[in-house]
């Protein structure tokens, strides 16, 4: 800055000098040899005759971005893969929460290997299976409802948002099939059970693999519901819902011939187990007689074998003993 100011003052001085000497030319000329301005750089006159701007070298220009972007849809939950378990025959919801949808469309699809089958598009259902439907819950939950879930419903489902690129939420559904077993008062499993008339029938129904019990355990004698039966009297049902399992006990006091038949333990309508109960008036069951006869007949060959071994031993002993005395 100081050098340029010096040059400007020098030019003003030179111009005044020329005016004072009667020169009428206003064109800037390079100084003559021996002129005190001879020491200036050779490009000084070219630089001075061009306009210039004195801008600080350390000052940066600020650029303000005025472009605004349209909000992009995103899933409200922080994950893109979900595992859901439900009990056989229960109703289950698959959730898909989307924020800033901005007019885009949400679809549910079923994946089988490389194939995708459209289930819902927006709020319309396109599946031929009436158990599938779309229920939208404010403000952002696009829920797929599957009613009476069965083992064929198990597998991956995709919630897709028609953005570019598309957003995909993968939901894997697992169907848990409870295991049902009927035990007697000793805790033994048997397809048939015999009771004497006047005794108490006691059956236990043990159900395991129950993630979320959605219905009560019921007992039936044939087609007759026993849980709330007051016509006979002496019937009691006690059920305990435990973590991941259930235990139900059936008691029938003073059993008689009319209590003979099939007894079924049921969880819902699809999870069942049956045992056959026989009530006897002192006679021995035909099945027990058959079992006893079979045991007796099975023991006859063993008795003969033992007798034969003893007989052979005695004969050999009788032959060897005289030889020992001769020695």
C-alpha positions in Angstrom: 0.0 0.0 0.0 2.8 2.5 0.9 4.6 1.8 -2.4 1.5 2.4 -4.5 0.8 5.6 -2.7 4.3 6.8 -3.4 3.9 6.0 -7.0 0.6 7.9 -7.2 2.2 11.0 -5.6 5.0 10.7 -8.1 2.6 10.6 -11.1 0.7 13.6 -9.8 4.0 15.5 -9.4 5.1 14.5 -13.0 1.7 15.6 -14.4 1.9 19.0 -12.7 5.4 19.3 -13.9 4.3 18.8 -17.5 1.4 21.1 -17.2 3.7 23.8 -15.8 6.0 23.4 -18.8 3.2 24.0 -21.3 2.6 20.5 -22.4 -1.0 20.0 -23.7 -0.9 16.2 -23.9 -2.8 14.3 -21.3 -1.6 10.9 -22.4 0.6 9.1 -19.8 4.0 8.3 -21.2 6.9 6.3 -19.9 9.6 8.6 -18.3 12.7 9.5 -20.3 16.1 8.1 -19.5 17.6 9.7 -16.4 14.1 10.5 -15.1 13.8 9.8 -11.3 10.9 7.4 -12.2 13.4 5.2 -14.0 13.8 3.0 -11.0 10.0 2.0 -11.0 9.3 -1.6 -12.3 8.8 -1.9 -16.0 5.2 -3.0 -15.7 4.3 -0.2 -13.3 2.6 2.0 -16.0 0.6 -1.0 -17.3 -0.6 -1.9 -13.8 -1.4 1.6 -12.9 -3.3 2.4 -16.1 -5.6 -0.7 -15.3 -8.2 -0.4 -12.5 -7.5 -2.4 -9.4 -9.2 -3.3 -6.2 -7.5 -3.4 -2.9 -8.8 -6.6 -1.3 -7.3 -8.1 1.9 -5.8 -11.4 1.0 -6.9 -13.1 4.3 -10.6 -12.2 3.8 -12.8 -15.0 2.5 -16.0 -14.6 0.6 -19.0 -16.0 2.4 -21.3 -18.2 0.2 -24.8 -18.6 1.4 -26.6 -21.7 0.2 -30.3 -21.0 -0.5 -31.3 -24.4 -2.0 -33.8 -26.4 0.2 -34.3 -30.2 -0.1 -37.6 -32.0 0.2 -37.8 -34.1 3.4 -37.0 -37.8 2.7 -39.2 -40.5 4.2 -37.6 -42.6 7.0 -38.6 -45.3 9.4 -39.5 -44.1 12.9 -37.8 -47.2 14.5 -34.0 -47.3 14.5 -33.8 -50.8 12.9 -34.5 -52.2 9.5 -34.9 -55.9 10.5 -37.4 -57.1 13.0 -38.1 -60.6 14.5 -41.7 -61.3 15.7 -43.0 -64.5 17.4 -46.6 -65.4 17.8 -48.6 -68.4 18.9 -50.4 -70.8 16.5 -54.0 -69.7 15.7 -53.5 -66.2 17.3 -53.8 -62.8 15.6 -50.6 -60.9 15.0 -49.7 -57.3 13.8 -46.6 -56.5 11.8 -45.8 -52.8 12.4 -44.3 -50.4 9.9 -43.9 -46.8 11.2 -42.9 -44.2 8.5 -42.2 -40.5 9.1 -42.3 -37.7 6.4 -44.0 -39.9 3.9 -44.5 -36.9 1.6 -47.1 -38.6 -0.6 -45.1 -41.8 -1.1 -46.9 -45.2 -0.8 -46.4 -47.9 1.7 -46.7 -51.6 0.6 -46.5 -54.9 2.4 -45.1 -57.9 0.5 -44.5 -61.6 1.3 -41.1 -63.0 0.3 -40.6 -66.6 -0.6 -37.1 -67.1 -1.8 -36.5 -64.7 -4.7 -40.3 -64.2 -5.2 -42.3 -61.2 -3.8 -46.0 -61.4 -3.5 -48.0 -58.1 -3.0 -50.3 -58.1 0.0 -51.2 -54.5 0.5 -50.7 -51.2 -1.5 -51.5 -48.1 0.5 -54.6 -48.9 2.4 -55.9 -51.4 -0.1 -55.4 -55.2 0.3 -54.6 -57.3 -2.8 -54.1 -60.7 -1.2 -56.6 -63.4 -1.9 -56.2 -64.6 1.7 -59.0 -62.9 3.7 -56.9 -63.2 6.9 -54.6 -60.4 5.7 -55.6 -56.8 6.0 -54.1 -53.3 6.4 -54.9 -51.2 9.5 -53.5 -47.6 9.6 -53.0 -46.2 13.0 -52.3 -42.4 13.4 -49.9 -40.9 13.0 -47.6 -43.2 11.1 -48.1 -46.9 11.7 -49.0 -49.0 8.6 -50.0 -52.3 10.4 -50.4 -55.6 8.6 -52.9 -57.8 10.4 -52.7 -61.6 10.1 -55.6 -63.4 11.7 -55.5 -67.0 12.9 -51.8 -67.4 12.1 -50.7 -70.9 11.0 -47.4 -72.5 10.2 -47.7 -71.5 6.5 -47.5 -67.8 7.6 -44.0 -68.2 9.0 -41.3 -66.4 7.1 -40.1 -63.0 5.9 -42.3 -60.0 5.1 -41.2 -56.6 3.6 -42.7 -53.2 4.3 -41.6 -51.0 1.3 -41.8 -47.2 0.8 -42.0 -46.0 -2.8 -39.2 -43.5 -2.5 -36.0 -43.4 -4.6 -34.2 -45.4 -3.6 -37.0 -47.4 -2.0 -37.0 -48.0 1.8 -37.3 -51.6 3.0 -38.2 -52.9 6.5 -37.8 -56.7 6.8 -40.0 -58.4 9.4 -39.5 -62.2 10.0 -42.5 -63.9 11.6 -42.1 -67.1 13.6 -45.1 -69.3 14.4 -44.7 -71.2 17.7 -46.7 -74.4 18.0 -47.4 -75.3 21.7 -46.7 -78.8 22.9 -49.6 -80.5 24.8 -49.3 -83.6 27.0 -51.8 -85.2 29.3 -50.4 -86.9 32.4 -52.0 -89.0 35.2 -51.7 -88.4 38.9 -48.3 -90.0 39.0 -47.0 -87.7 36.2 -46.9 -90.5 33.6 -48.1 -90.0 30.0 -50.5 -92.7 28.7 -53.1 -92.8 26.0 -55.4 -94.9 28.2 -56.1 -94.7 31.9 -58.1 -97.1 34.2 -59.9 -96.1 37.4 -62.0 -98.0 39.8 -65.6 -96.9 40.4 -65.8 -94.6 43.3 -62.2 -93.3 42.9 -61.2 -89.8 41.8 -60.1 -89.2 38.3 -57.1 -86.9 38.2 -55.6 -85.7 34.9 -52.9 -83.1 34.3 -52.6 -81.1 31.1 -49.1 -79.6 30.5 -48.7 -77.1 27.7 -45.2 -75.8 26.9 -43.9 -73.3 24.3 -46.6 -70.6 24.9 -45.1 -67.1 24.2 -48.3 -65.2 24.9 -51.3 -67.2 26.1 -54.3 -65.8 24.2 -57.0 -68.2 25.4 -58.0 -70.3 28.3 -57.4 -74.0 28.7 -60.6 -76.0 28.5 -61.4 -79.7 29.3 -64.0 -81.7 27.4 -65.6 -85.1 28.1 -66.6 -86.0 24.5 -68.3 -82.9 23.4 -69.3 -81.7 26.9 -67.4 -78.8 28.4 -66.3 -79.6 31.9 -64.8 -76.2 33.1 -68.2 -74.8 34.1 -70.2 -78.0 34.4 -72.4 -78.0 37.5 -74.9 -80.7 36.4 -72.8 -83.7 37.6 -71.1 -82.2 40.6 -67.7 -83.2 41.9 -65.8 -81.7 38.9 -63.0 -79.2 39.5 -60.6 -77.5 37.1 -57.5 -75.6 38.3 -55.3 -73.8 35.8 -52.0 -72.0 36.4 -50.5 -69.8 33.7 -46.7 -69.9 34.1 -43.9 -68.1 32.1 -43.8 -69.9 28.8 -46.0 -72.8 29.9 -49.4 -73.7 31.4 -50.6 -76.4 33.8 -54.2 -77.4 34.2 -55.6 -80.1 36.5 -58.9 -81.9 36.1 -60.5 -83.7 39.2 -63.6 -85.8 39.0 -64.7 -87.2 42.3 -66.6 -90.5 42.8 -66.1 -91.8 39.3 -68.7 -94.1 37.7 -69.4 -95.8 34.4 -70.8 -92.7 32.9 -67.4 -91.0 33.3 -65.8 -93.4 30.8 -64.8 -91.9 27.5 -62.4 -89.5 25.8 -61.0 -86.5 27.8 -59.5 -83.7 25.7 -57.4 -80.8 26.9 -57.7 -77.7 24.6 -55.8 -74.4 24.2 -58.0 -72.5 21.7 -59.5 -74.6 19.0 -56.4 -76.1 17.3 -54.1 -77.1 20.1 -55.5 -80.3 21.7 -54.6 -83.7 23.3 -56.8 -86.6 24.2 -56.7 -89.5 26.6 -59.1 -92.4 27.0 -60.5 -93.1 30.5 -62.1 -96.4 31.6 -64.0 -96.6 34.9 -64.4 -100.3 36.1 -66.7 -101.9 38.6 -64.1 -104.3 40.1 -63.6 -106.4 36.9 -60.2 -106.8 35.4 -59.8 -104.9 32.1 -59.4 -107.2 29.1 -56.2 -105.3 28.2 -54.7 -106.1 31.6 -55.7 -109.8 31.2 -54.0 -109.9 27.8 -50.9 -108.3 29.2 -50.8 -110.8 32.1 -51.3 -113.8 29.8 -48.6 -112.5 27.5 -46.2 -112.2 30.4 -46.9 -115.8 31.6 -46.4 -117.2 28.1 -43.2 -115.3 27.7 -41.9 -116.8 31.0 -42.5 -120.4 30.0 -39.5 -120.7 27.6 -37.2 -119.1 30.2 -38.2 -121.7 32.8 -37.5 -124.5 30.5 -34.1 -123.1 29.7 -33.1 -122.8 33.3 -34.3 -126.4 34.0 -32.3 -127.7 31.1 -29.1 -126.0 32.3 -29.5 -127.4 35.8 -30.1 -130.9 34.3 -27.0 -130.8 32.2 -24.9 -129.5 35.1 -26.0 -132.4 37.3 -25.2 -134.9 34.6 -21.7 -133.5 34.1 -21.1 -133.4 37.8 -22.1 -137.1 38.1 -19.7 -138.1 35.4 -16.7 -136.1 36.8 -17.0 -137.1 40.4 -16.1 -140.9 40.0 -13.0 -139.8 38.1 -11.9 -137.6 41.0 -12.1 -140.6 43.4 -10.0 -142.9 41.0 -7.2 -140.4 41.1 
